[in-house]
Amino acid sequence: YIDNYSYYRKNVKKADLPIIPFIFAHLEELTILEEKTDYTSEGLIDWTKQRSISEIIFEIKKYQRKSYTDPSDPELNTFILSRIEFMISALKKRNMDLEHTIWDISRDIQANEKKT
């Protein structure tokens, strides 16, 4: 797993559901795992890799188990819209391919949150 999201992972595991997960953290973990070979050096299936992938998928599915009771929470809507606007402005500034843009957006959000 990636140390960049260790704080996120630690806190999201103890949060009460429902929550809105930062899906890019999970997708990045899956991407890194997918880049690894499917077999061990002995030519056997790498079950550790397969188990790690399934744990991430089950964690993502966990967030879908409970419904939101009040989707019209103004504070939540304001927060989500501010994040979307921030991401859009970051995309416009960079004009990069999606893979690099997601990484840059994540880094900018973290830097922005440290300032506040």
Wavefront OBJ file of the C-alpha trace (Angstrom):
o trace
v 0.000 0.000 0.000
v 0.979 3.607 -0.441
v 2.063 5.702 2.522
v 0.497 8.807 0.936
v -2.943 7.638 1.996
v -2.093 6.056 5.345
v -3.764 8.902 7.294
v -6.855 8.654 5.078
v -7.063 4.863 5.409
v -6.639 4.973 9.181
v -9.450 7.501 9.620
v -11.858 6.113 7.048
v -11.751 2.678 8.725
v -13.009 4.117 12.021
v -15.583 6.471 10.459
v -19.285 5.749 10.808
v -21.094 4.848 7.611
v -22.260 6.283 5.352
v -19.201 8.144 4.103
v -18.020 9.339 0.721
v -14.700 7.607 0.101
v -11.835 9.230 -1.763
v -12.024 6.694 -4.564
v -8.734 7.763 -6.148
v -6.847 6.375 -3.138
v -8.413 2.961 -3.711
v -7.928 3.109 -7.472
v -4.265 3.980 -7.044
v -3.775 0.997 -4.735
v -5.510 -1.288 -7.251
v -3.376 0.090 -10.086
v -0.159 -0.568 -8.202
v -1.263 -4.099 -7.359
v -2.327 -4.752 -10.945
v 1.122 -3.769 -12.207
v 2.687 -6.548 -10.139
v 3.098 -9.960 -11.711
v 0.349 -12.522 -11.114
v 2.879 -15.217 -10.248
v 5.525 -15.757 -7.598
v 9.162 -16.377 -8.489
v 8.357 -20.111 -8.234
v 5.701 -19.774 -10.946
v 2.756 -20.126 -8.540
v -0.262 -17.820 -8.425
v 0.451 -14.858 -6.163
v -2.425 -15.278 -3.724
v -1.187 -12.376 -1.586
v -1.756 -10.048 -4.537
v -5.201 -11.536 -5.200
v -6.160 -11.231 -1.514
v -5.038 -7.589 -1.414
v -7.120 -6.772 -4.494
v -10.199 -8.450 -3.030
v -9.768 -6.602 0.297
v -9.753 -3.252 -1.503
v -12.837 -4.187 -3.548
v -14.703 -5.376 -0.439
v -13.793 -2.141 1.338
v -15.213 -0.099 -1.544
v -18.388 -2.218 -1.537
v -18.731 -1.615 2.220
v -19.419 2.059 1.490
v -22.414 1.072 -0.646
v -24.200 -0.881 2.101
v -25.828 2.017 3.915
v -27.857 4.779 2.291
v -27.641 8.453 3.080
v -30.635 9.640 5.056
v -30.422 13.346 4.202
v -28.833 14.009 0.822
v -29.847 17.677 0.931
v -27.457 18.685 3.738
v -26.382 22.216 2.705
v -23.012 22.003 4.470
v -22.179 18.732 2.738
v -23.320 20.068 -0.636
v -21.137 23.167 -0.225
v -18.134 21.030 0.687
v -18.594 18.686 -2.280
v -19.125 21.558 -4.726
v -16.007 23.335 -3.469
v -13.971 20.161 -4.074
v -15.409 19.752 -7.565
v -14.658 23.392 -8.404
v -11.118 22.994 -7.084
v -10.586 19.868 -9.190
v -11.968 21.532 -12.323
v -9.714 24.561 -11.887
v -6.713 22.267 -11.367
v -7.609 20.390 -14.566
v -7.868 23.615 -16.540
v -4.515 24.866 -15.217
v -2.597 21.773 -16.197
v -4.064 20.409 -19.414
v -2.371 17.044 -18.720
v -3.458 13.483 -19.319
v -5.860 12.048 -16.740
v -3.346 9.754 -15.028
v -1.030 12.634 -14.103
v -3.845 15.087 -13.452
v -5.407 12.912 -10.734
v -2.054 12.711 -8.940
v -1.539 16.485 -9.175
v -5.057 17.236 -7.965
v -4.579 14.988 -4.966
v -1.274 16.684 -4.134
v -2.839 20.172 -4.513
v -5.771 19.262 -2.261
v -3.397 18.011 0.424
v -1.286 21.195 0.156
v -4.407 23.363 0.251
v -5.711 21.591 3.371
v -2.349 22.080 5.151
v -2.627 25.842 4.549
v -6.031 26.061 6.242
l 1 2 3 4 5 6 7 8 9 10 11 12 13 14 15 16 17 18 19 20 21 22 23 24 25 26 27 28 29 30 31 32 33 34 35 36 37 38 39 40 41 42 43 44 45 46 47 48 49 50 51 52 53 54 55 56 57 58 59 60 61 62 63 64 65 66 67 68 69 70 71 72 73 74 75 76 77 78 79 80 81 82 83 84 85 86 87 88 89 90 91 92 93 94 95 96 97 98 99 100 101 102 103 104 105 106 107 108 109 110 111 112 113 114 115 116
